[in-house]
Amino acid sequence: MSKDIKRIAVFTSGGDAPGMNAALRAVVRTASFHDMHVYGIYRGYEGMIDGDLERLERGDVGNIIHRGGTILKTARSKGFMTPEGRRAAYESLQAFDIDACIAIGGNGTFTGASVFTEEYDIPFIGIPGTIDNDLYGTDLTIGFDTSINTAIEAVDKIRDTADSHNRLFFVEVMGRNSGFIALNTAIGSGAGSVLIPETDTSIEELVGALKLGARRKKLFSVVIVAEGNKNGNATEIARKVNDAFDFYDTKVTIIGHLQRGGSPTAQDRVLASRLGFSAVEGLLNGQKNVMAGMVNGKVMFTPFLQAINEAKPLDNDLVRMAEILAM
Ligand code: F6P
């Protein structure tokens, strides 16, 4: 056990994700069990630069496991991308005599942590908190399950009105450059088609599928559009499809930041608790500059650059199944 880690700082960074509070709670409770002092950094790297730290004790994380968002606030920090900003952040950590940091966030967060730990010898452990599920080294990221539940609930409601009016809806979901949210939302909602960055489905192919459905007397349809897909956003796709095939009265719904809020699901709460617990015990066991993840039900630690840069492909069998079930 690494005995020289007695004071740790924890922060949430990047896009917020349901379950971040559950992870924070687990970090504070596990560290307290090991007689460590925990400091919460507000507003991610921005707060680190500003020295915006506050002691967190067991009671400070009571009654938050069910809350969406993050009680530490979050931010995207341009300042931290500069050597001067990182120097200021280091000085803040020194001023609070911090021995190690735990970063709850996504790609951008671990990119920053990777650069910072090259410059300064303060161990970091990352916890994958992003709805995108686009980090290698963990089957699921915290917030992903809640976001697809939110998206599927939204599409269920869209389906009601699409059915009532015999309309074609294009529903845009988040996911940045990945299609995990879109694919799982399409499967879980029984959508007609899905456009994801990982496949190069063309407008012509989509129109062909819609025409087939129309011939089969499919009087309404819902298409899920991943925001990062190659054909453009849902509004642009709807226009292109309408120009080629105006059989349906077409509408567009962008679910947007609804996918980022809400009370975390049981799965996200348990995942967040396991990763928060493992991050603290990992630090004590000498882990540093790695992301804690769950792979096949087991905790794994992956170097930051691998977590960020290693491809995390969609399951092709799932993509094929989605296409067949949608026919
Ligand atoms: O990374 C999470 C995410 O929700 C992406 O899916 C989305 O593209 C982005 O954040 C939106 O960022 P912001 O909240 O800054 O608009």
py3Dmol code that shows the C-alpha trace and the ligand (Angstrom):
import py3Dmol

protein = """\
ATOM      1  CA  MET A   1       0.000   0.000   0.000  1.00  0.00           C
ATOM      2  CA  SER A   2       1.306   3.455  -0.899  1.00  0.00           C
ATOM      3  CA  LYS A   3       1.384   5.145   2.496  1.00  0.00           C
ATOM      4  CA  ASP A   4       2.476   8.566   1.243  1.00  0.00           C
ATOM      5  CA  ILE A   5      -0.886   9.378  -0.295  1.00  0.00           C
ATOM      6  CA  LYS A   6      -2.810  11.064   2.495  1.00  0.00           C
ATOM      7  CA  ARG A   7      -4.448  14.065   0.779  1.00  0.00           C
ATOM      8  CA  ILE A   8      -6.280  13.727  -2.526  1.00  0.00           C
ATOM      9  CA  ALA A   9      -8.224  16.139  -4.715  1.00  0.00           C
ATOM     10  CA  VAL A  10     -11.213  15.044  -6.806  1.00  0.00           C
ATOM     11  CA  PHE A  11     -12.985  16.930  -9.588  1.00  0.00           C
ATOM     12  CA  THR A  12     -15.514  16.553 -12.367  1.00  0.00           C
ATOM     13  CA  SER A  13     -14.628  17.798 -15.809  1.00  0.00           C
ATOM     14  CA  GLY A  14     -16.029  18.081 -19.332  1.00  0.00           C
ATOM     15  CA  GLY A  15     -19.668  17.351 -20.173  1.00  0.00           C
ATOM     16  CA  ASP A  16     -21.533  16.340 -17.024  1.00  0.00           C
ATOM     17  CA  ALA A  17     -22.967  12.827 -16.814  1.00  0.00           C
ATOM     18  CA  PRO A  18     -25.581  11.219 -14.537  1.00  0.00           C
ATOM     19  CA  GLY A  19     -23.664   9.199 -11.967  1.00  0.00           C
ATOM     20  CA  MET A  20     -20.803  11.654 -11.448  1.00  0.00           C
ATOM     21  CA  ASN A  21     -22.161  12.402  -7.963  1.00  0.00           C
ATOM     22  CA  ALA A  22     -22.315   8.679  -7.179  1.00  0.00           C
ATOM     23  CA  ALA A  23     -18.667   8.330  -8.199  1.00  0.00           C
ATOM     24  CA  LEU A  24     -17.712  11.377  -6.113  1.00  0.00           C
ATOM     25  CA  ARG A  25     -19.554   9.913  -3.111  1.00  0.00           C
ATOM     26  CA  ALA A  26     -17.639   6.626  -3.452  1.00  0.00           C
ATOM     27  CA  VAL A  27     -14.306   8.450  -3.710  1.00  0.00           C
ATOM     28  CA  VAL A  28     -14.937  10.478  -0.547  1.00  0.00           C
ATOM     29  CA  ARG A  29     -16.325   7.557   1.467  1.00  0.00           C
ATOM     30  CA  THR A  30     -13.498   5.177   0.450  1.00  0.00           C
ATOM     31  CA  ALA A  31     -10.794   7.776   1.094  1.00  0.00           C
ATOM     32  CA  SER A  32     -12.327   8.600   4.490  1.00  0.00           C
ATOM     33  CA  PHE A  33     -12.268   4.889   5.347  1.00  0.00           C
ATOM     34  CA  HIS A  34      -8.511   4.944   4.663  1.00  0.00           C
ATOM     35  CA  ASP A  35      -8.045   8.070   6.844  1.00  0.00           C
ATOM     36  CA  MET A  36      -7.248  10.212   3.808  1.00  0.00           C
ATOM     37  CA  HIS A  37      -8.262  13.879   3.492  1.00  0.00           C
ATOM     38  CA  VAL A  38     -10.295  14.674   0.373  1.00  0.00           C
ATOM     39  CA  TYR A  39     -10.575  18.061  -1.310  1.00  0.00           C
ATOM     40  CA  GLY A  40     -13.212  18.748  -3.941  1.00  0.00           C
ATOM     41  CA  ILE A  41     -12.111  21.003  -6.784  1.00  0.00           C
ATOM     42  CA  TYR A  42     -14.983  23.083  -8.183  1.00  0.00           C
ATOM     43  CA  ARG A  43     -15.418  23.601 -11.953  1.00  0.00           C
ATOM     44  CA  GLY A  44     -12.848  21.080 -13.093  1.00  0.00           C
ATOM     45  CA  TYR A  45      -9.468  22.321 -14.329  1.00  0.00           C
ATOM     46  CA  GLU A  46     -10.711  25.936 -14.186  1.00  0.00           C
ATOM     47  CA  GLY A  47     -11.152  25.570 -10.433  1.00  0.00           C
ATOM     48  CA  MET A  48      -7.785  23.857 -10.125  1.00  0.00           C
ATOM     49  CA  ILE A  49      -6.170  26.887 -11.767  1.00  0.00           C
ATOM     50  CA  ASP A  50      -8.122  29.238  -9.462  1.00  0.00           C
ATOM     51  CA  GLY A  51      -7.385  27.217  -6.316  1.00  0.00           C
ATOM     52  CA  ASP A  52     -11.119  26.650  -5.817  1.00  0.00           C
ATOM     53  CA  LEU A  53     -10.795  23.655  -3.459  1.00  0.00           C
ATOM     54  CA  GLU A  54     -12.830  22.704  -0.419  1.00  0.00           C
ATOM     55  CA  ARG A  55     -12.452  19.856   2.094  1.00  0.00           C
ATOM     56  CA  LEU A  56     -15.045  17.098   1.625  1.00  0.00           C
ATOM     57  CA  GLU A  57     -15.912  14.764   4.478  1.00  0.00           C
ATOM     58  CA  ARG A  58     -18.223  11.744   4.642  1.00  0.00           C
ATOM     59  CA  GLY A  59     -21.295  13.821   5.430  1.00  0.00           C
ATOM     60  CA  ASP A  60     -20.703  16.216   2.523  1.00  0.00           C
ATOM     61  CA  VAL A  61     -21.560  13.499   0.006  1.00  0.00           C
ATOM     62  CA  GLY A  62     -24.679  12.247   1.754  1.00  0.00           C
ATOM     63  CA  ASN A  63     -27.937  12.226  -0.223  1.00  0.00           C
ATOM     64  CA  ILE A  64     -26.305  12.768  -3.639  1.00  0.00           C
ATOM     65  CA  ILE A  65     -26.088   9.253  -5.094  1.00  0.00           C
ATOM     66  CA  HIS A  66     -29.419   9.727  -6.877  1.00  0.00           C
ATOM     67  CA  ARG A  67     -28.748  13.238  -8.167  1.00  0.00           C
ATOM     68  CA  GLY A  68     -27.848  13.987 -11.789  1.00  0.00           C
ATOM     69  CA  GLY A  69     -25.257  16.587 -12.633  1.00  0.00           C
ATOM     70  CA  THR A  70     -22.287  17.205 -10.320  1.00  0.00           C
ATOM     71  CA  ILE A  71     -22.218  19.047  -7.001  1.00  0.00           C
ATOM     72  CA  LEU A  72     -18.633  20.095  -7.846  1.00  0.00           C
ATOM     73  CA  LYS A  73     -19.801  21.772 -11.073  1.00  0.00           C
ATOM     74  CA  THR A  74     -17.783  21.157 -14.230  1.00  0.00           C
ATOM     75  CA  ALA A  75     -16.234  23.203 -17.013  1.00  0.00           C
ATOM     76  CA  ARG A  76     -14.173  22.953 -20.173  1.00  0.00           C
ATOM     77  CA  SER A  77     -10.923  24.814 -19.491  1.00  0.00           C
ATOM     78  CA  LYS A  78      -8.993  26.628 -22.229  1.00  0.00           C
ATOM     79  CA  GLY A  79      -6.552  27.874 -19.590  1.00  0.00           C
ATOM     80  CA  PHE A  80      -5.479  24.344 -18.712  1.00  0.00           C
ATOM     81  CA  MET A  81      -4.413  23.839 -22.317  1.00  0.00           C
ATOM     82  CA  THR A  82      -1.581  26.331 -21.716  1.00  0.00           C
ATOM     83  CA  PRO A  83       1.647  25.662 -19.777  1.00  0.00           C
ATOM     84  CA  GLU A  84       0.928  28.758 -17.678  1.00  0.00           C
ATOM     85  CA  GLY A  85      -2.507  27.442 -16.779  1.00  0.00           C
ATOM     86  CA  ARG A  86      -1.126  24.056 -15.814  1.00  0.00           C
ATOM     87  CA  ARG A  87       1.586  25.743 -13.741  1.00  0.00           C
ATOM     88  CA  ALA A  88      -1.058  27.712 -11.849  1.00  0.00           C
ATOM     89  CA  ALA A  89      -3.007  24.488 -11.334  1.00  0.00           C
ATOM     90  CA  TYR A  90       0.095  22.761  -9.977  1.00  0.00           C
ATOM     91  CA  GLU A  91       0.716  25.622  -7.563  1.00  0.00           C
ATOM     92  CA  SER A  92      -2.864  25.363  -6.328  1.00  0.00           C
ATOM     93  CA  LEU A  93      -2.403  21.646  -5.640  1.00  0.00           C
ATOM     94  CA  GLN A  94       0.868  22.381  -3.861  1.00  0.00           C
ATOM     95  CA  ALA A  95      -0.782  25.056  -1.733  1.00  0.00           C
ATOM     96  CA  PHE A  96      -3.246  22.427  -0.471  1.00  0.00           C
ATOM     97  CA  ASP A  97      -0.482  19.845  -0.130  1.00  0.00           C
ATOM     98  CA  ILE A  98      -2.306  17.444  -2.483  1.00  0.00           C
ATOM     99  CA  ASP A  99      -0.579  14.089  -3.017  1.00  0.00           C
ATOM    100  CA  ALA A 100      -2.794  12.764  -5.849  1.00  0.00           C
ATOM    101  CA  CYS A 101      -5.852  13.653  -7.963  1.00  0.00           C
ATOM    102  CA  ILE A 102      -8.925  11.776  -9.130  1.00  0.00           C
ATOM    103  CA  ALA A 103     -10.461  13.118 -12.353  1.00  0.00           C
ATOM    104  CA  ILE A 104     -14.049  12.188 -13.259  1.00  0.00           C
ATOM    105  CA  GLY A 105     -14.612  12.987 -16.922  1.00  0.00           C
ATOM    106  CA  GLY A 106     -14.119  12.006 -20.549  1.00  0.00           C
ATOM    107  CA  ASN A 107     -11.664  12.328 -23.427  1.00  0.00           C
ATOM    108  CA  GLY A 108     -10.766  15.960 -22.847  1.00  0.00           C
ATOM    109  CA  THR A 109     -10.316  15.417 -19.131  1.00  0.00           C
ATOM    110  CA  PHE A 110      -7.854  12.552 -19.588  1.00  0.00           C
ATOM    111  CA  THR A 111      -6.029  14.388 -22.362  1.00  0.00           C
ATOM    112  CA  GLY A 112      -5.404  17.206 -19.888  1.00  0.00           C
ATOM    113  CA  ALA A 113      -4.410  14.770 -17.150  1.00  0.00           C
ATOM    114  CA  SER A 114      -1.973  13.037 -19.500  1.00  0.00           C
ATOM    115  CA  VAL A 115      -0.228  16.317 -20.373  1.00  0.00           C
ATOM    116  CA  PHE A 116      -0.218  17.541 -16.760  1.00  0.00           C
ATOM    117  CA  THR A 117       1.283  14.336 -15.349  1.00  0.00           C
ATOM    118  CA  GLU A 118       4.073  14.535 -17.942  1.00  0.00           C
ATOM    119  CA  GLU A 119       4.974  17.949 -16.521  1.00  0.00           C
ATOM    120  CA  TYR A 120       4.295  17.446 -12.807  1.00  0.00           C
ATOM    121  CA  ASP A 121       4.768  14.417 -10.599  1.00  0.00           C
ATOM    122  CA  ILE A 122       1.320  14.227  -9.052  1.00  0.00           C
ATOM    123  CA  PRO A 123      -0.400  10.866  -9.632  1.00  0.00           C
ATOM    124  CA  PHE A 124      -3.819  10.963 -11.312  1.00  0.00           C
ATOM    125  CA  ILE A 125      -6.493   8.304 -11.564  1.00  0.00           C
ATOM    126  CA  GLY A 126      -9.300   8.826 -14.085  1.00  0.00           C
ATOM    127  CA  ILE A 127     -12.910   7.723 -13.731  1.00  0.00           C
ATOM    128  CA  PRO A 128     -14.802   7.532 -17.091  1.00  0.00           C
ATOM    129  CA  GLY A 129     -17.725   9.929 -16.625  1.00  0.00           C
ATOM    130  CA  THR A 130     -19.269  10.722 -20.007  1.00  0.00           C
ATOM    131  CA  ILE A 131     -22.549   9.779 -21.664  1.00  0.00           C
ATOM    132  CA  ASP A 132     -20.709   9.069 -24.954  1.00  0.00           C
ATOM    133  CA  ASN A 133     -19.282   5.680 -23.873  1.00  0.00           C
ATOM    134  CA  ASP A 134     -16.342   6.398 -26.211  1.00  0.00           C
ATOM    135  CA  LEU A 135     -13.430   5.507 -23.907  1.00  0.00           C
ATOM    136  CA  TYR A 136     -11.319   2.391 -24.385  1.00  0.00           C
ATOM    137  CA  GLY A 137     -10.654   0.308 -21.277  1.00  0.00           C
ATOM    138  CA  THR A 138     -14.189   0.182 -19.935  1.00  0.00           C
ATOM    139  CA  ASP A 139     -17.233  -1.585 -21.341  1.00  0.00           C
ATOM    140  CA  LEU A 140     -19.469   1.258 -20.163  1.00  0.00           C
ATOM    141  CA  THR A 141     -18.823   4.821 -19.082  1.00  0.00           C
ATOM    142  CA  ILE A 142     -20.744   6.433 -16.241  1.00  0.00           C
ATOM    143  CA  GLY A 143     -23.841   8.186 -17.597  1.00  0.00           C
ATOM    144  CA  PHE A 144     -24.212   6.138 -20.756  1.00  0.00           C
ATOM    145  CA  ASP A 145     -26.967   3.868 -19.423  1.00  0.00           C
ATOM    146  CA  THR A 146     -28.962   6.803 -18.063  1.00  0.00           C
ATOM    147  CA  SER A 147     -28.615   8.728 -21.328  1.00  0.00           C
ATOM    148  CA  ILE A 148     -29.890   5.860 -23.501  1.00  0.00           C
ATOM    149  CA  ASN A 149     -32.821   5.365 -21.114  1.00  0.00           C
ATOM    150  CA  THR A 150     -33.651   9.054 -21.469  1.00  0.00           C
ATOM    151  CA  ALA A 151     -33.323   8.893 -25.258  1.00  0.00           C
ATOM    152  CA  ILE A 152     -35.450   5.746 -25.525  1.00  0.00           C
ATOM    153  CA  GLU A 153     -38.177   7.296 -23.358  1.00  0.00           C
ATOM    154  CA  ALA A 154     -38.142  10.324 -25.667  1.00  0.00           C
ATOM    155  CA  VAL A 155     -38.363   8.182 -28.807  1.00  0.00           C
ATOM    156  CA  ASP A 156     -41.253   6.198 -27.299  1.00  0.00           C
ATOM    157  CA  LYS A 157     -43.147   9.511 -27.035  1.00  0.00           C
ATOM    158  CA  ILE A 158     -42.154  10.506 -30.575  1.00  0.00           C
ATOM    159  CA  ARG A 159     -43.404   7.150 -31.816  1.00  0.00           C
ATOM    160  CA  ASP A 160     -46.890   7.876 -30.369  1.00  0.00           C
ATOM    161  CA  THR A 161     -47.306  11.102 -32.334  1.00  0.00           C
ATOM    162  CA  ALA A 162     -45.572   9.756 -35.448  1.00  0.00           C
ATOM    163  CA  ASP A 163     -48.067   6.884 -35.448  1.00  0.00           C
ATOM    164  CA  SER A 164     -51.034   9.219 -34.871  1.00  0.00           C
ATOM    165  CA  HIS A 165     -50.090  11.503 -37.777  1.00  0.00           C
ATOM    166  CA  ASN A 166     -48.446   8.986 -40.119  1.00  0.00           C
ATOM    167  CA  ARG A 167     -45.220  11.002 -39.985  1.00  0.00           C
ATOM    168  CA  LEU A 168     -41.506  10.335 -40.479  1.00  0.00           C
ATOM    169  CA  PHE A 169     -39.389  11.626 -37.578  1.00  0.00           C
ATOM    170  CA  PHE A 170     -35.641  12.179 -37.560  1.00  0.00           C
ATOM    171  CA  VAL A 171     -34.445  12.131 -33.931  1.00  0.00           C
ATOM    172  CA  GLU A 172     -30.942  13.433 -33.251  1.00  0.00           C
ATOM    173  CA  VAL A 173     -29.012  12.103 -30.242  1.00  0.00           C
ATOM    174  CA  MET A 174     -25.650  13.005 -28.708  1.00  0.00           C
ATOM    175  CA  GLY A 175     -22.464  10.952 -28.683  1.00  0.00           C
ATOM    176  CA  ARG A 176     -19.931  13.369 -30.181  1.00  0.00           C
ATOM    177  CA  ASN A 177     -18.043  11.199 -32.740  1.00  0.00           C
ATOM    178  CA  SER A 178     -19.405   7.836 -31.587  1.00  0.00           C
ATOM    179  CA  GLY A 179     -22.623   5.962 -32.276  1.00  0.00           C
ATOM    180  CA  PHE A 180     -23.067   4.069 -28.993  1.00  0.00           C
ATOM    181  CA  ILE A 181     -26.006   6.217 -27.847  1.00  0.00           C
ATOM    182  CA  ALA A 182     -27.646   6.193 -31.296  1.00  0.00           C
ATOM    183  CA  LEU A 183     -27.280   2.443 -31.881  1.00  0.00           C
ATOM    184  CA  ASN A 184     -28.581   1.429 -28.457  1.00  0.00           C
ATOM    185  CA  THR A 185     -31.402   3.976 -28.664  1.00  0.00           C
ATOM    186  CA  ALA A 186     -32.400   2.622 -32.089  1.00  0.00           C
ATOM    187  CA  ILE A 187     -32.432  -0.977 -30.843  1.00  0.00           C
ATOM    188  CA  GLY A 188     -34.182  -0.169 -27.562  1.00  0.00           C
ATOM    189  CA  SER A 189     -36.840   2.020 -29.179  1.00  0.00           C
ATOM    190  CA  GLY A 190     -37.428  -0.186 -32.213  1.00  0.00           C
ATOM    191  CA  ALA A 191     -36.570   2.672 -34.556  1.00  0.00           C
ATOM    192  CA  GLY A 192     -36.737   2.168 -38.309  1.00  0.00           C
ATOM    193  CA  SER A 193     -33.161   3.147 -39.189  1.00  0.00           C
ATOM    194  CA  VAL A 194     -30.085   4.591 -37.520  1.00  0.00           C
ATOM    195  CA  LEU A 195     -27.283   6.760 -38.896  1.00  0.00           C
ATOM    196  CA  ILE A 196     -23.998   6.466 -36.969  1.00  0.00           C
ATOM    197  CA  PRO A 197     -20.439   7.738 -37.582  1.00  0.00           C
ATOM    198  CA  GLU A 198     -19.084   4.174 -37.606  1.00  0.00           C
ATOM    199  CA  THR A 199     -20.970   3.141 -40.747  1.00  0.00           C
ATOM    200  CA  ASP A 200     -21.260   5.038 -44.030  1.00  0.00           C
ATOM    201  CA  THR A 201     -24.981   4.581 -44.695  1.00  0.00           C
ATOM    202  CA  SER A 202     -25.806   6.982 -47.533  1.00  0.00           C
ATOM    203  CA  ILE A 203     -28.922   9.097 -47.981  1.00  0.00           C
ATOM    204  CA  GLU A 204     -29.732   6.931 -51.004  1.00  0.00           C
ATOM    205  CA  GLU A 205     -29.579   3.776 -48.890  1.00  0.00           C
ATOM    206  CA  LEU A 206     -31.773   5.406 -46.233  1.00  0.00           C
ATOM    207  CA  VAL A 207     -34.296   6.468 -48.881  1.00  0.00           C
ATOM    208  CA  GLY A 208     -34.276   2.909 -50.235  1.00  0.00           C
ATOM    209  CA  ALA A 209     -35.138   1.549 -46.772  1.00  0.00           C
ATOM    210  CA  LEU A 210     -37.907   4.133 -46.343  1.00  0.00           C
ATOM    211  CA  LYS A 211     -39.364   3.269 -49.769  1.00  0.00           C
ATOM    212  CA  LEU A 212     -39.354  -0.422 -48.841  1.00  0.00           C
ATOM    213  CA  GLY A 213     -41.191   0.421 -45.639  1.00  0.00           C
ATOM    214  CA  ALA A 214     -43.726   2.522 -47.545  1.00  0.00           C
ATOM    215  CA  ARG A 215     -44.344  -0.373 -49.935  1.00  0.00           C
ATOM    216  CA  ARG A 216     -44.944  -2.560 -46.876  1.00  0.00           C
ATOM    217  CA  LYS A 217     -47.582  -0.039 -45.733  1.00  0.00           C
ATOM    218  CA  LYS A 218     -45.315   1.295 -42.959  1.00  0.00           C
ATOM    219  CA  LEU A 219     -47.340   4.462 -42.431  1.00  0.00           C
ATOM    220  CA  PHE A 220     -44.876   6.142 -40.061  1.00  0.00           C
ATOM    221  CA  SER A 221     -41.216   5.766 -39.203  1.00  0.00           C
ATOM    222  CA  VAL A 222     -38.549   6.999 -36.784  1.00  0.00           C
ATOM    223  CA  VAL A 223     -34.900   7.397 -37.814  1.00  0.00           C
ATOM    224  CA  ILE A 224     -32.234   7.873 -35.131  1.00  0.00           C
ATOM    225  CA  VAL A 225     -29.415  10.225 -36.139  1.00  0.00           C
ATOM    226  CA  ALA A 226     -26.115  10.274 -34.232  1.00  0.00           C
ATOM    227  CA  GLU A 227     -24.886  13.871 -34.131  1.00  0.00           C
ATOM    228  CA  GLY A 228     -21.506  12.792 -35.496  1.00  0.00           C
ATOM    229  CA  ASN A 229     -22.778  10.805 -38.486  1.00  0.00           C
ATOM    230  CA  LYS A 230     -21.389  11.582 -41.941  1.00  0.00           C
ATOM    231  CA  ASN A 231     -24.591  12.859 -43.589  1.00  0.00           C
ATOM    232  CA  GLY A 232     -25.010  15.956 -41.417  1.00  0.00           C
ATOM    233  CA  ASN A 233     -27.421  16.873 -38.638  1.00  0.00           C
ATOM    234  CA  ALA A 234     -30.994  15.632 -38.451  1.00  0.00           C
ATOM    235  CA  THR A 235     -32.428  18.766 -40.035  1.00  0.00           C
ATOM    236  CA  GLU A 236     -30.074  18.540 -43.026  1.00  0.00           C
ATOM    237  CA  ILE A 237     -30.767  14.815 -43.409  1.00  0.00           C
ATOM    238  CA  ALA A 238     -34.534  15.363 -43.296  1.00  0.00           C
ATOM    239  CA  ARG A 239     -34.245  17.918 -46.083  1.00  0.00           C
ATOM    240  CA  LYS A 240     -32.069  15.630 -48.235  1.00  0.00           C
ATOM    241  CA  VAL A 241     -34.472  12.717 -47.732  1.00  0.00           C
ATOM    242  CA  ASN A 242     -37.518  14.876 -48.491  1.00  0.00           C
ATOM    243  CA  ASP A 243     -35.911  16.099 -51.707  1.00  0.00           C
ATOM    244  CA  ALA A 244     -35.506  12.484 -52.801  1.00  0.00           C
ATOM    245  CA  PHE A 245     -38.679  10.955 -51.339  1.00  0.00           C
ATOM    246  CA  ASP A 246     -41.524  13.148 -50.101  1.00  0.00           C
ATOM    247  CA  PHE A 247     -43.937  10.336 -49.311  1.00  0.00           C
ATOM    248  CA  TYR A 248     -43.947  11.157 -45.587  1.00  0.00           C
ATOM    249  CA  ASP A 249     -44.791  14.323 -43.718  1.00  0.00           C
ATOM    250  CA  THR A 250     -41.396  14.796 -42.045  1.00  0.00           C
ATOM    251  CA  LYS A 251     -40.482  16.236 -38.635  1.00  0.00           C
ATOM    252  CA  VAL A 252     -37.224  16.620 -36.680  1.00  0.00           C
ATOM    253  CA  THR A 253     -36.611  16.312 -32.926  1.00  0.00           C
ATOM    254  CA  ILE A 254     -33.245  17.054 -31.327  1.00  0.00           C
ATOM    255  CA  ILE A 255     -33.148  15.487 -27.854  1.00  0.00           C
ATOM    256  CA  GLY A 256     -30.077  17.505 -26.917  1.00  0.00           C
ATOM    257  CA  HIS A 257     -29.083  18.064 -23.306  1.00  0.00           C
ATOM    258  CA  LEU A 258     -31.991  16.088 -21.893  1.00  0.00           C
ATOM    259  CA  GLN A 259     -29.571  13.178 -22.398  1.00  0.00           C
ATOM    260  CA  ARG A 260     -27.154  14.712 -19.912  1.00  0.00           C
ATOM    261  CA  GLY A 261     -29.595  15.123 -17.003  1.00  0.00           C
ATOM    262  CA  GLY A 262     -31.755  13.040 -14.769  1.00  0.00           C
ATOM    263  CA  SER A 263     -31.298  10.714 -11.847  1.00  0.00           C
ATOM    264  CA  PRO A 264     -28.712   8.020 -12.688  1.00  0.00           C
ATOM    265  CA  THR A 265     -30.035   4.518 -13.305  1.00  0.00           C
ATOM    266  CA  ALA A 266     -29.194   1.652 -10.959  1.00  0.00           C
ATOM    267  CA  GLN A 267     -26.540   0.469 -13.420  1.00  0.00           C
ATOM    268  CA  ASP A 268     -24.846   3.863 -13.503  1.00  0.00           C
ATOM    269  CA  ARG A 269     -24.974   4.205  -9.710  1.00  0.00           C
ATOM    270  CA  VAL A 270     -23.391   0.790  -9.172  1.00  0.00           C
ATOM    271  CA  LEU A 271     -20.768   1.357 -11.909  1.00  0.00           C
ATOM    272  CA  ALA A 272     -19.937   4.789 -10.488  1.00  0.00           C
ATOM    273  CA  SER A 273     -19.639   3.408  -6.955  1.00  0.00           C
ATOM    274  CA  ARG A 274     -17.340   0.583  -8.089  1.00  0.00           C
ATOM    275  CA  LEU A 275     -15.103   2.916 -10.091  1.00  0.00           C
ATOM    276  CA  GLY A 276     -14.927   5.562  -7.367  1.00  0.00           C
ATOM    277  CA  PHE A 277     -14.009   2.895  -4.802  1.00  0.00           C
ATOM    278  CA  SER A 278     -11.453   1.290  -7.162  1.00  0.00           C
ATOM    279  CA  ALA A 279      -9.852   4.636  -8.033  1.00  0.00           C
ATOM    280  CA  VAL A 280      -8.987   5.322  -4.370  1.00  0.00           C
ATOM    281  CA  GLU A 281      -7.802   1.793  -3.623  1.00  0.00           C
ATOM    282  CA  GLY A 282      -5.910   1.793  -6.921  1.00  0.00           C
ATOM    283  CA  LEU A 283      -4.013   4.916  -5.842  1.00  0.00           C
ATOM    284  CA  LEU A 284      -3.127   3.271  -2.541  1.00  0.00           C
ATOM    285  CA  ASN A 285      -1.906   0.205  -4.458  1.00  0.00           C
ATOM    286  CA  GLY A 286       0.420   2.301  -6.588  1.00  0.00           C
ATOM    287  CA  GLN A 287      -1.733   2.850  -9.692  1.00  0.00           C
ATOM    288  CA  LYS A 288      -1.129   6.240 -11.339  1.00  0.00           C
ATOM    289  CA  ASN A 289      -1.909   8.076 -14.563  1.00  0.00           C
ATOM    290  CA  VAL A 290      -4.457   5.460 -15.580  1.00  0.00           C
ATOM    291  CA  MET A 291      -8.213   5.293 -16.031  1.00  0.00           C
ATOM    292  CA  ALA A 292     -10.211   2.877 -13.884  1.00  0.00           C
ATOM    293  CA  GLY A 293     -12.709   0.884 -15.930  1.00  0.00           C
ATOM    294  CA  MET A 294     -14.892  -2.220 -15.815  1.00  0.00           C
ATOM    295  CA  VAL A 295     -14.254  -4.870 -18.477  1.00  0.00           C
ATOM    296  CA  ASN A 296     -16.257  -8.096 -18.327  1.00  0.00           C
ATOM    297  CA  GLY A 297     -17.207  -7.274 -14.751  1.00  0.00           C
ATOM    298  CA  LYS A 298     -13.626  -6.798 -13.577  1.00  0.00           C
ATOM    299  CA  VAL A 299     -11.847  -3.560 -12.652  1.00  0.00           C
ATOM    300  CA  MET A 300      -9.081  -2.654 -15.098  1.00  0.00           C
ATOM    301  CA  PHE A 301      -6.610   0.216 -15.189  1.00  0.00           C
ATOM    302  CA  THR A 302      -5.718   1.651 -18.615  1.00  0.00           C
ATOM    303  CA  PRO A 303      -3.067   4.317 -19.340  1.00  0.00           C
ATOM    304  CA  PHE A 304      -4.693   7.649 -20.209  1.00  0.00           C
ATOM    305  CA  LEU A 305      -3.392   7.865 -23.763  1.00  0.00           C
ATOM    306  CA  GLN A 306      -4.604   4.344 -24.517  1.00  0.00           C
ATOM    307  CA  ALA A 307      -8.038   5.079 -23.037  1.00  0.00           C
ATOM    308  CA  ILE A 308      -8.288   8.195 -25.223  1.00  0.00           C
ATOM    309  CA  ASN A 309      -6.702   6.993 -28.453  1.00  0.00           C
ATOM    310  CA  GLU A 310      -7.362   3.247 -28.702  1.00  0.00           C
ATOM    311  CA  ALA A 311     -10.353   2.593 -30.941  1.00  0.00           C
ATOM    312  CA  LYS A 312     -13.510   1.417 -29.177  1.00  0.00           C
ATOM    313  CA  PRO A 313     -15.486  -0.066 -32.070  1.00  0.00           C
ATOM    314  CA  LEU A 314     -19.194  -0.713 -32.011  1.00  0.00           C
ATOM    315  CA  ASP A 315     -20.169  -4.391 -31.933  1.00  0.00           C
ATOM    316  CA  ASN A 316     -20.699  -5.209 -35.625  1.00  0.00           C
ATOM    317  CA  ASP A 317     -23.076  -8.014 -34.701  1.00  0.00           C
ATOM    318  CA  LEU A 318     -25.211  -5.419 -32.897  1.00  0.00           C
ATOM    319  CA  VAL A 319     -25.146  -3.132 -35.955  1.00  0.00           C
ATOM    320  CA  ARG A 320     -26.203  -6.052 -38.208  1.00  0.00           C
ATOM    321  CA  MET A 321     -28.928  -7.111 -35.779  1.00  0.00           C
ATOM    322  CA  ALA A 322     -30.278  -3.542 -35.612  1.00  0.00           C
ATOM    323  CA  GLU A 323     -30.552  -3.437 -39.410  1.00  0.00           C
ATOM    324  CA  ILE A 324     -32.383  -6.781 -39.562  1.00  0.00           C
ATOM    325  CA  LEU A 325     -34.779  -6.012 -36.699  1.00  0.00           C
ATOM    326  CA  ALA A 326     -35.643  -2.660 -38.314  1.00  0.00           C
ATOM    327  CA  MET A 327     -36.765  -4.211 -41.581  1.00  0.00           C
TER     328      MET A 327
END
"""
ligand_1 = """\
16
F6P
O -19.316 14.642 -24.381
C -20.628 14.663 -23.922
C -21.478 15.524 -24.825
O -22.795 15.501 -24.371
C -21.445 15.103 -26.286
O -22.256 13.964 -26.548
C -21.942 16.367 -26.935
O -21.582 16.469 -28.292
C -21.225 17.437 -26.102
O -21.014 16.869 -24.814
C -22.014 18.717 -25.952
O -21.162 19.621 -25.275
P -21.774 20.926 -24.531
O -22.542 20.453 -23.341
O -20.551 21.716 -24.148
O -22.649 21.600 -25.536
"""
view = py3Dmol.view(width=600, height=400)
view.addModel(protein, "pdb")
view.setStyle({"model": 0}, {"cartoon": {"style": "trace"}})
view.addModel(ligand_1, "xyz")
view.setStyle({"model": 1}, {"stick": {}})
view.zoomTo()
view.show()
